[in-house]
Amino acid sequence: MLDFNGIKFAKNNSEFTNSIFSVGSTCHGFYKVTTRGIQLLDHNKNIFAFIVDNGPSDQFLVSCSRLENGKIIYMQSTTNKDCRLLSLDKIGHHGMINECKRILKEF
């Protein structure tokens, strides 16, 4: 399970389902590790954010979405909606960078 600032994401369907029955562990969605970072997906497995890993000095979070043709488009920052969802307003930009670094170190 991936925990981004208290918001949980499951690795697979089984982990997601099990989280529903565990107190305080309900997942918001799923995550997928790639060679360049970690995709954050909602409960319908639609990508909405990406933890970018361009090396130890360049790790951050951006919003993204998948086009109808299957390509993923990445923004250069996070949307207000994604900031609220991931409670980034409580930790600020520096906290978000630290959270990304912590998670990437685990994976």
LODRENLUM-136510 format. One line per 8 residues: number of its first residue (from 0); their letters; for each residue x, y, z of C-alpha. Coordinates in Angstrom, 2 decimals, always signed. Layout:
LODRENLUM-136510
NUM) A) X/Y/Z | ...
***
This chain:
LODRENLUM-136510
0) MLDFNGIK) +0.00/+0.00/+0.00 | +1.20/+3.50/-0.81 | +0.38/+6.30/+1.63 | +0.69/+9.80/+0.17 | +0.17/+12.33/+2.95 | -2.41/+10.09/+4.63 | -4.24/+9.22/+1.41 | -3.87/+5.52/+0.65
8) FAKNNSEF) -3.49/+3.79/-2.71 | -3.61/+0.03/-3.33 | -1.26/-1.99/-5.48 | -4.01/-4.29/-6.79 | -7.73/-5.11/-6.57 | -7.24/-7.48/-3.63 | -5.42/-4.86/-1.55 | -8.09/-2.28/-2.45
16) TNSIFSVG) -10.94/-4.61/-1.43 | -9.22/-5.58/+1.84 | -8.76/-1.91/+2.72 | -12.52/-1.40/+2.73 | -12.85/-3.78/+5.66 | -9.91/-2.40/+7.67 | -10.51/+0.52/+10.03 | -8.62/+3.63/+8.88
24) STCHGFYK) -7.15/+1.92/+5.83 | -9.67/+2.60/+3.06 | -7.87/+3.35/-0.19 | -8.72/+6.23/-2.47 | -7.48/+4.37/-5.53 | -4.50/+2.55/-6.98 | -0.85/+3.16/-7.80 | +1.44/+1.85/-10.52
32) VTTRGIQL) +5.23/+2.05/-10.44 | +6.89/+2.97/-13.75 | +10.49/+3.55/-14.76 | +10.08/+7.34/-14.40 | +7.92/+7.51/-11.26 | +4.62/+6.41/-9.77 | +1.17/+6.84/-11.28 | -1.69/+7.64/-8.91
40) LDHNKNIF) -5.07/+6.37/-10.11 | -8.59/+6.86/-8.79 | -10.86/+3.97/-7.75 | -11.83/+3.44/-11.43 | -8.12/+3.18/-12.35 | -8.09/+6.53/-14.16 | -4.74/+8.26/-13.82 | -4.91/+11.71/-12.19
48) AFIVDNGP) -1.43/+12.39/-10.81 | +2.16/+11.30/-11.29 | +5.06/+11.33/-8.85 | +7.97/+12.25/-11.13 | +11.39/+10.71/-10.50 | +14.07/+12.46/-12.55 | +16.77/+11.66/-10.01 | +17.29/+12.56/-6.34
56) SDQFLVSC) +17.29/+16.32/-6.92 | +14.25/+16.36/-9.22 | +11.27/+14.59/-7.64 | +7.83/+16.19/-7.57 | +4.11/+15.69/-8.25 | +2.11/+16.72/-11.31 | -1.50/+16.28/-12.39 | -2.17/+14.26/-15.53
64) SRLENGKI) -4.89/+12.47/-17.47 | -5.28/+9.91/-20.23 | -6.59/+10.97/-23.63 | -9.07/+8.88/-25.62 | -6.21/+7.59/-27.78 | -4.50/+6.20/-24.66 | -1.72/+8.78/-24.38 | -1.11/+10.39/-21.01
72) IYMQSTTN) -0.75/+14.16/-20.87 | +1.19/+15.66/-17.97 | +0.73/+19.15/-16.56 | +3.64/+21.15/-15.16 | +2.02/+21.35/-11.72 | -0.92/+19.99/-9.75 | -4.49/+21.18/-10.15 | -6.39/+22.69/-7.22
80) KDCRLLSL) -8.64/+19.63/-7.25 | -5.67/+17.24/-6.89 | -4.09/+19.46/-4.22 | -7.29/+19.25/-2.15 | -7.63/+15.51/-2.74 | -4.08/+14.84/-1.55 | -4.30/+17.43/+1.27 | -1.34/+19.35/-0.14
88) DKIGHHGM) -2.79/+22.60/+1.23 | -1.90/+21.30/+4.71 | +1.77/+20.58/+3.94 | +2.63/+23.13/+1.25 | +5.02/+22.85/-1.69 | +8.09/+21.89/+0.35 | +6.08/+19.23/+2.19 | +4.86/+17.83/-1.15
96) INECKRIL) +8.46/+17.54/-2.40 | +9.49/+15.76/+0.81 | +6.50/+13.41/+0.54 | +7.45/+12.53/-3.06 | +11.07/+11.88/-2.05 | +9.96/+9.68/+0.87 | +7.67/+7.58/-1.31 | +10.15/+7.20/-4.16
104) KEF) +12.79/+6.05/-1.68 | +10.40/+3.25/-0.56 | +9.80/+2.04/-4.10
***
